[in-house]
Each structure stands twice: as structure tokens, then as C-alpha cells.
């Protein structure tokens, strides 16, 4: 324990690793539980409940967690089956479940997601092919599909630069305050400006960076 006291960075890294491990375990466990429930509802014919739990399984996304991809594959299979049965509204809901859940888990950088792109394509196609009696009635389905698909490409995505600024700023803010508490006071509780100045300055800069990241990310 004395080595940890002498090296606060080592203690911080150890705590961070434990927190990440707990987060990964929780994510995988919840995703697997939701997928199991969704499969059960699907087998019993309760499509709406199955779609709900597949969406939840997808949203417990984390690197190397296999269950969101399995949930997306199950939703794709359901969507195809529902369309074949003529249940277009439910098929659209299944495709939208893939698209929405995938978009909900995006972070600083989002690589090309084939499942999400396919969902966008299918949503545009189904909406165009089964338009009602509104403004699009009588329009060319292929042209409508192209127009609907183009709308998805206009979605706003997180800015990687400002997202990184947000995370680094938050770490500097919290870390600076922690260092101020541990090193910036004498045994009587009085602030020692000589040792507190640097971590307080770092915390202030980190807070400003965090706020800017929140505004522009």
C-alpha cells in the first residue's frame, strides 16, 4: 500500500482499470440477458416485445461484446420475414430498430456500419414503395427511395475533435481537483498556494475545455 501512496498515478490507473472491467462485465451481462429475452419472445410470436428487447440488447454496446451484432442479425431476419408476410409497418419497425439502436451507440468516431447502412436502404425502399395518399402519392418509387435515403446521409454525427477535447478536459478537471485535495492543503487544512496553484490551474483549464467540448461535440 505504501507504494500506491507514493505513486498516486498508479493508484488512479488501478482504479480506472477496475471501473472499466466492471463496466464491461455489466454491459455484456445486460446485453446477453436482453438477447435471451428477445429470443424467447420471438419464438412465442410476440413480435413487438421481441423487437423491444433486441433494441435493448443492441444498445448495450461495447467493443468485443458479441451480443449487439447477434441482436442486429435477429432483427434483420425478422424484418425480412415480416415483409414477406406483407406486414410492412412491423418490418419498418424492425429496420428502424436496427438503425436507431446503432445510431444511439455512436461515440467520438463511428466506422462504417453495414447493418445500419442496410437498415437505411431498406427503410427508404419500403417507405417509397408503400407511400400513402399524401404528397408522395403517384411519385416514382425509385426516385422517392433515393430522396428518402439521402435524408439519412444528412444526420449530424459527433465531431471527433471536440469529443476528444471534452474527454481530455473532463479528465484534467477531475484530476486537477483530486491533486488539489491531496497536495494543496497543509495538515491544518489551510490552502498551500505554492503547491495548489498548478493543479487548480489545470482543473480550470480542464473545466473550460470540458464546457467547450459539450457545446461543440
N, C-alpha and C positions, 0 to 999 in steps of 0.2 A: 504493500500500500504506500510505503514511503516513496517508491519510485514514481507512482502515479501523482503524488503530491508535488514532487519535484518537476514533473513533466505534465502540466495541465493539458497540453495538446494531445498527449497520448490518452489521457482520461476522456477527453472530448471525442476523440476518434473511436474509442471503445464504446462509449455511449451511443454514438451515431450508428455504429455497426449493429448494435443490439436493437436499436429502434428500427433500422431498415429490415433486419431479419424478422422482427415481429410484424412489420407491415406486410412483408412478402407472404409470411405464413397466413395472416388474416385474409389477404387478397385471394390467395389460392384456395383456401378453405371455403370462403364465401362463394367464389365463382363456381367451384365444384358442387356445392350444395344447391345453388340456383339451377345449374345444369341438370342435376339429378331430378329436381322437382319439375323442371320443364319437360324432360323426357317422359316422366310419369303422366303429366297432363296430356302430352301429345299422344301417348299410347291409349289413353282413355277417351280421346276425341275432344277434349276441352281445348280447342284451338286458341281462344282468346287468353286463357290462363297460361297456356304454353308459351305464347308469344311474349307475354309479360315477363315470365321468368327467364326466357332466353335473352331478352334485353338486359335484365339484371346481370346475368352471367357475363355478357359481353362488357358491361360497364365496370366490372371488377378486373380491369385490365392492368397488367404489369408485365415487363419483359420476362420472357421464358415461361409465362403462365399459359398452358396449352388450352385451357377451357374456353376463353373467349372465341378462339378460332373454331372450336367444335360447335359452339353455340351459333356462330355465323353460318357454318355449314348446314346445321339443322334448320335454321331459318330459311336458307336458300332452298332446301329441299321442300319445306312446307309451302313456300311461295309458289314454286313450280307446280306442286300438286294442286293447290287451291286454284291456280289459273286454269289448269286442265279441267277442273270441275266447274269452271265458269264462275267461281266465287272471286270476282275481280277485286272488290273492296277489301276482302280479307288478304288477298295476295298482295295488294298495295301496302296494307298494314305490315305484312311480313317484310317486304323490301324496305319500307321506311324504318322498321325496327333495326335493320342492319345499318342503314345509312345514319340514323340518328344516334345509335349507340356507338358507332365508330367515331362519329364527329365529337361526341361527348367526351371521349377519352383522349382527344388530341392534346399535345403539350407544346413545348417550345419548337419542336421540329417534327413534322409529320411526313413520313415517307409515303410513297405511292401505295395505296391500299386497294388491291384488286377487288376485294369484297365490296368495299364502299363504292368504287367506280362502277362495278356491275350493278349494284343496287340503284345508283343514279340513272344508269342507262335503262334499267327495267321500269323504274318509276316513270321516267319520261315517255317510254314507249306505251305503257299501259294507260297513262293519263291521256295521251294523244289519241290512242286507238278507241278509247271509250269515253270521249268527251260528251258532255250533255247537250242541252239545247241552248246554251248560253252564247257568249260572243264567239266561241271557237266552233260552234256547230257548222258543219259543212266544209270546214277547212281541211287542207291536205294533211292526213295523219303523220306522214313522214316529216313534213315541214314543222308541224306542231311539236313532234318529238325532238327535233333539233333545237327548237326555241326553248322548250322546257329543259332540255339537257344543259343548254347554255346558262340557264339561271343558276344551276348548281356550281358552275365554274366561277361565279361572281361572289361566292361566300367569302367572308372575311376570316382569315386564319391568323393565329398568333404570330407576332413578329419575334423571330429567334433572338435578335439583338436585345430588344427591350425586355424580353423574358429573362435573358441571362443577367441583365442589369438588375432586374427585380430580385432574382435569387441571390446574386452576389451581395446586393445591398442589404437584403434581409439577414444574411449570414454575418455581414460586417456590423450591422446594427446590434443584433443579439450578442455576437461575440464581444463587441466593444463594451456593452453594458456588463457582461459577465466578468470581463477583465477589470472593469472599474470597481465592481463589487469586491473582487478577490484581492486586488492590489492597490486600489485607490484610497483606502482608509487605514488609519493607524489603529492600534489596539483599543483606543478610547472611542473610536467611531468617528473621528474627525477626518474630513477630506484632506488628502495629501495631493495638492495640485500638481506637484512635480511628477508624480507617478500616475496621476489620474488624467492628466491633460491629453496624452496620446490616445488611450482607449476611448475617452469621451469624444475626442475629435473624430476618431474612426467610427464611433457609433452615430455621430451626427451626419457624417458623410454617407454612411450606410443607410440611414433613415431617409435622407434626401433621394438617394438612388432608388430605394425601395418605392417611394411615392411616385417618382418619375416612371419607374417600370410599371407600376399599377395603372398609370394614366395612358401609357403608350403601347404596352404589350398587346 
